[in-house]
Amino acid sequence: MDRGARLVFLGRLEDLAGMAELAVPTGPLEQVLAGLDRELAVALLDDRVRLALNGRLLAESGGIMLGAGDELAFLPPVSGG
């Protein structure tokens, strides 16, 4: 049985998503994002949003394949100074 993966939303992305995390099916990230609310998906794809797969920061978001038990965190840019 496929356990699926989890998307974790931090900061303003959590506010936009209305939740801290979301269980999603496994597969290519593009396919997973296509199943989300359009406004949320666009915000998650912003160039300034960093991604961390299973606790490791990724250099780029292309070609991400989510497997069973994976956790993909979306880290928005930090504001302030």
TORKOL-4160 file (C-alpha; in steps of 0.2 Angstrom, whole numbers, padded with zeros to 4 digits, m for minus):
81
<pt num="1" X="0000" Y="0000" Z="0000"/>
<pt num="2" X="0007" Y="0017" Z="m0005"/>
<pt num="3" X="0009" Y="0028" Z="0011"/>
<pt num="4" X="0010" Y="0044" Z="0001"/>
<pt num="5" X="0021" Y="0059" Z="0004"/>
<pt num="6" X="0019" Y="0075" Z="0014"/>
<pt num="7" X="0020" Y="0093" Z="0009"/>
<pt num="8" X="0025" Y="0104" Z="0024"/>
<pt num="9" X="0021" Y="0123" Z="0023"/>
<pt num="10" X="0030" Y="0136" Z="0033"/>
<pt num="11" X="0027" Y="0154" Z="0037"/>
<pt num="12" X="0015" Y="0163" Z="0025"/>
<pt num="13" X="0014" Y="0148" Z="0015"/>
<pt num="14" X="0005" Y="0139" Z="0029"/>
<pt num="15" X="m0007" Y="0154" Z="0030"/>
<pt num="16" X="m0010" Y="0152" Z="0012"/>
<pt num="17" X="m0013" Y="0133" Z="0012"/>
<pt num="18" X="m0024" Y="0134" Z="0028"/>
<pt num="19" X="m0014" Y="0120" Z="0036"/>
<pt num="20" X="0004" Y="0116" Z="0041"/>
<pt num="21" X="0005" Y="0100" Z="0031"/>
<pt num="22" X="m0004" Y="0090" Z="0018"/>
<pt num="23" X="m0004" Y="0071" Z="0013"/>
<pt num="24" X="m0002" Y="0069" Z="m0005"/>
<pt num="25" X="0001" Y="0054" Z="m0017"/>
<pt num="26" X="0018" Y="0050" Z="m0023"/>
<pt num="27" X="0024" Y="0055" Z="m0040"/>
<pt num="28" X="0032" Y="0069" Z="m0049"/>
<pt num="29" X="0031" Y="0086" Z="m0040"/>
<pt num="30" X="0023" Y="0094" Z="m0055"/>
<pt num="31" X="0009" Y="0081" Z="m0055"/>
<pt num="32" X="0007" Y="0084" Z="m0036"/>
<pt num="33" X="0006" Y="0103" Z="m0037"/>
<pt num="34" X="m0007" Y="0101" Z="m0052"/>
<pt num="35" X="m0019" Y="0094" Z="m0039"/>
<pt num="36" X="m0018" Y="0109" Z="m0027"/>
<pt num="37" X="m0027" Y="0125" Z="m0027"/>
<pt num="38" X="m0020" Y="0136" Z="m0041"/>
<pt num="39" X="m0015" Y="0151" Z="m0030"/>
<pt num="40" X="m0006" Y="0139" Z="m0018"/>
<pt num="41" X="0003" Y="0130" Z="m0032"/>
<pt num="42" X="0009" Y="0147" Z="m0040"/>
<pt num="43" X="0015" Y="0153" Z="m0023"/>
<pt num="44" X="0025" Y="0136" Z="m0020"/>
<pt num="45" X="0034" Y="0138" Z="m0037"/>
<pt num="46" X="0040" Y="0156" Z="m0033"/>
<pt num="47" X="0059" Y="0157" Z="m0036"/>
<pt num="48" X="0062" Y="0163" Z="m0019"/>
<pt num="49" X="0054" Y="0148" Z="m0010"/>
<pt num="50" X="0067" Y="0135" Z="m0005"/>
<pt num="51" X="0063" Y="0117" Z="m0005"/>
<pt num="52" X="0069" Y="0104" Z="0008"/>
<pt num="53" X="0067" Y="0085" Z="0004"/>
<pt num="54" X="0068" Y="0075" Z="0019"/>
<pt num="55" X="0077" Y="0088" Z="0029"/>
<pt num="56" X="0090" Y="0092" Z="0015"/>
<pt num="57" X="0089" Y="0109" Z="0006"/>
<pt num="58" X="0088" Y="0107" Z="m0013"/>
<pt num="59" X="0097" Y="0117" Z="m0026"/>
<pt num="60" X="0083" Y="0117" Z="m0038"/>
<pt num="61" X="0065" Y="0111" Z="m0039"/>
<pt num="62" X="0066" Y="0102" Z="m0056"/>
<pt num="63" X="0064" Y="0084" Z="m0057"/>
<pt num="64" X="0058" Y="0080" Z="m0039"/>
<pt num="65" X="0050" Y="0063" Z="m0038"/>
<pt num="66" X="0041" Y="0061" Z="m0021"/>
<pt num="67" X="0041" Y="0043" Z="m0014"/>
<pt num="68" X="0032" Y="0035" Z="0000"/>
<pt num="69" X="0036" Y="0043" Z="0016"/>
<pt num="70" X="0045" Y="0058" Z="0009"/>
<pt num="71" X="0043" Y="0075" Z="0017"/>
<pt num="72" X="0044" Y="0090" Z="0006"/>
<pt num="73" X="0045" Y="0107" Z="0015"/>
<pt num="74" X="0042" Y="0124" Z="0007"/>
<pt num="75" X="0052" Y="0138" Z="0015"/>
<pt num="76" X="0047" Y="0155" Z="0011"/>
<pt num="77" X="0059" Y="0170" Z="0010"/>
<pt num="78" X="0062" Y="0177" Z="0027"/>
<pt num="79" X="0057" Y="0195" Z="0028"/>
<pt num="80" X="0064" Y="0208" Z="0040"/>
<pt num="81" X="0081" Y="0215" Z="0043"/>
